[in-house]
Structure formats: structure tokens, C-alpha cells
Amino acid sequence: MESDKLSVEEMVEYYKPDVESLTGFIPWLETHRGNDTSTTFQGEGIGEHSITFPVYDTTLMNFVRTVQASSLTDRNYVYIYSRYGIRTAEDEHRLIKNATIKEMGALWGILSRYILKGMTKGAVWAEGVRNGIYLELLCKMKEILDFWDRQGKENR
């Protein structure tokens, strides 16, 4: 979506339902930031006869499914990373910190990267909780939308 073609009110209306569907995860993300939310299945004899696989926290999996169900998940997140010059986790955090309503698509791009990459490299989902990126993204999106939603209501 090209956000420069939408009014602020249209952008709030566009992003708000999906952001609201995720804000319920904020308390869980706050309490689990810095912690590991996956374990390796250690069934009897699994190491000898099979490959190990991660087992994720139920709430993390619900979060992942909710993001995947969103119409805003962006499979072209690579272009967002290129456009904004994002190469490191510090670059992600800097963009989140300084984001305005104009960067809502970029914030969804960062979230999309973690969710979509996690489908092939499972450690990425847990990394998003541990490094706090999910929490920062949701808090920033909520802050932006709450501000502009209030502004819109005051101007009516």
C-alpha cells in the first residue's frame, strides 16, 4: 500500500483493526522480553534416530498465527529493508523509535520479516520476543494510531 496516497484518517482506519488484534499480546511480550520462548523437544532417543525440533510457547504461536492472518503481512518486506537501509537489528530499532504514521508500512515490513523468516528458520520467532522487537513494534504502532485517532476525534 502506498501510504502517501491516503489521508491520515484512512491510514488509521486501514491499520487499526490489525494492530488492535495484536495489542492483547503486549503484556505477554513485556514479561517474556529477554527470555527464551522455545525449547528443543527431547523425546526418548530422538537424538539418535531423528533430528531435534523446537517447541514454542503457545502464546507465541497464537501471536504468529494472528500476524499471519493479517492482510498487512508483507511478503515483499525485503524491499522495505532496502528502501530504509535496514541491515542490522540496531537499524530496525532506530526506525521503530523514529517512526511516524508515514512509516506504518515499514513497521509492518519489519514484523513481516520476523514472522515469515520464522516459517523456515524457527529461531527467528523466539528471537523477536527475546530481543523485544515485537514489543517495540506493537507499542509504537499503537502509540501512532492512538495519537492520530485522538487527533481525528478532536477535529470532528
WOWOVEN-V5272 format. One record per residue. PSI is psi in whole degrees, 0 to 359 (* if undefined). BURIAL is 1 if it has 16 or more other C-alpha atoms within 10 Angstrom, else 0. D_CENTER is the distance of its C-alpha to the mean C-alpha in Angstrom with 2 decimals. Layout:
BEGIN
psi | burial | d_center
PSI | BURIAL | D_CENTER
PSI | BURIAL | D_CENTER
END
This chain:
BEGIN
psi | burial | d_center
137 | 0 | 17.36
102 | 0 | 19.45
339 | 0 | 18.61
351 | 0 | 21.92
356 | 0 | 23.82
150 | 0 | 22.46
165 | 0 | 23.68
318 | 1 | 21.55
319 | 0 | 22.42
323 | 0 | 21.34
317 | 1 | 17.93
314 | 1 | 17.49
323 | 0 | 18.79
314 | 0 | 16.58
332 | 1 | 13.13
312 | 1 | 14.26
317 | 0 | 14.58
322 | 1 | 11.09
317 | 1 | 9.71
326 | 0 | 12.66
342 | 0 | 12.01
341 | 1 | 8.93
338 | 1 | 10.78
343 | 0 | 13.09
349 | 1 | 10.86
311 | 1 | 11.12
319 | 0 | 14.59
317 | 0 | 13.85
324 | 1 | 11.10
316 | 0 | 13.78
339 | 0 | 16.47
358 | 1 | 14.91
133 | 1 | 13.65
352 | 0 | 16.00
160 | 0 | 17.02
131 | 0 | 16.99
20 | 1 | 15.60
155 | 1 | 17.48
166 | 0 | 21.18
129 | 0 | 23.44
128 | 0 | 25.68
44 | 0 | 29.18
159 | 0 | 31.41
122 | 0 | 35.08
8 | 0 | 36.03
324 | 0 | 32.65
330 | 0 | 32.91
327 | 0 | 36.27
355 | 0 | 35.72
175 | 0 | 32.12
151 | 0 | 28.86
160 | 0 | 26.58
151 | 0 | 23.13
150 | 0 | 20.23
124 | 0 | 19.94
152 | 1 | 16.66
140 | 0 | 16.47
319 | 0 | 16.71
321 | 0 | 14.09
317 | 1 | 11.49
323 | 0 | 12.82
320 | 0 | 12.73
311 | 1 | 9.03
314 | 1 | 8.68
322 | 0 | 11.48
317 | 0 | 10.29
316 | 1 | 7.32
327 | 0 | 10.13
345 | 0 | 12.55
144 | 0 | 11.05
352 | 0 | 13.24
352 | 1 | 10.65
125 | 1 | 9.13
107 | 1 | 10.96
346 | 0 | 13.13
31 | 0 | 14.59
335 | 1 | 11.78
323 | 0 | 14.70
325 | 0 | 16.55
316 | 1 | 14.01
319 | 1 | 14.16
312 | 0 | 17.90
321 | 0 | 18.36
2 | 0 | 16.79
35 | 0 | 18.34
119 | 1 | 15.31
338 | 0 | 16.85
170 | 0 | 15.84
326 | 0 | 13.32
322 | 0 | 15.54
320 | 0 | 15.09
311 | 1 | 11.29
321 | 1 | 12.12
316 | 0 | 15.00
317 | 1 | 13.34
312 | 1 | 10.92
320 | 0 | 14.13
4 | 0 | 16.22
146 | 1 | 14.19
186 | 0 | 16.15
333 | 1 | 15.97
338 | 0 | 16.96
15 | 1 | 13.75
321 | 1 | 11.45
323 | 1 | 11.45
321 | 1 | 10.66
318 | 1 | 7.55
328 | 1 | 6.49
319 | 1 | 8.15
314 | 1 | 6.39
318 | 1 | 3.04
319 | 1 | 6.26
311 | 1 | 8.09
319 | 1 | 6.81
313 | 1 | 7.12
320 | 1 | 10.25
327 | 0 | 11.76
339 | 1 | 11.55
336 | 0 | 13.85
338 | 0 | 16.50
90 | 0 | 15.91
331 | 1 | 15.02
341 | 1 | 14.81
322 | 1 | 11.49
311 | 1 | 9.72
325 | 1 | 11.88
321 | 1 | 11.48
329 | 1 | 7.85
310 | 1 | 9.56
315 | 1 | 12.72
359 | 1 | 11.89
9 | 1 | 9.91
319 | 1 | 7.03
315 | 1 | 4.59
313 | 1 | 7.77
316 | 1 | 8.50
311 | 1 | 5.80
318 | 1 | 6.75
318 | 1 | 10.23
316 | 1 | 10.66
316 | 1 | 9.79
316 | 1 | 12.06
313 | 0 | 14.57
311 | 1 | 14.93
320 | 1 | 15.39
316 | 0 | 17.68
308 | 0 | 19.72
331 | 1 | 20.34
317 | 1 | 20.94
317 | 0 | 23.52
316 | 0 | 25.03
320 | 0 | 25.50
324 | 0 | 27.17
331 | 0 | 29.42
357 | 0 | 30.58
* | 0 | 31.59
END
